[in-house]
Amino acid sequence: MTTKDLSHASHPRLGIGCRVRKAENGETVLLLPEGVLRLKGTAAEIIRLCDGERTVADILGAMQAQYPSSDPKQIAQEIESFLNRLLERRAVDFQ
């Protein structure tokens, strides 16, 4: 899939060979076949919601509910950008 395939109806899930783990120092990391991504801030929360069951719209709603004082449009832009970057690295795919 390409980034243009991302829609609010997409069901993101971890890509093949990718796993989320807690590092020895307590950081949450995303293990990729070609490396490791440290997940900071809300990134770990977003990744946990990428279970293949929830849609992008569900994830946006969950994050907007968790951060009600934040601008919903900004939340949507940041999450969509984050998911697209993960898609480019094949860390997530979409159903």
C-alpha positions, 0 to 999 in steps of 0.5 A: 500500500502507499500513503494515499491508501490511508483512510479513516476506515483503514485498520492499521496493524503491526507489520510482519516481523514487528513487535512492541517491547519494553527495553531494559531502561523502561522505554517502549520500543518497536522492533523492526526486521531492520532495526529498532524505533524508540517510541516516545510520547504518545507514539507508544499509545498509538502503536498499542491501538494499531491492532488490526481491529480498530480503524484509524477513525477509532484511534483518532477518537481514542486519542482525542478523548484522552487529550480533550484540550488538544486541537482535534485537527492537529491530533488527526494530522499528527497521527496520520503523519505518524502512521504514514511514516510507519507505513513507509518503513513497513512497521505497520500495514493496513487492512 
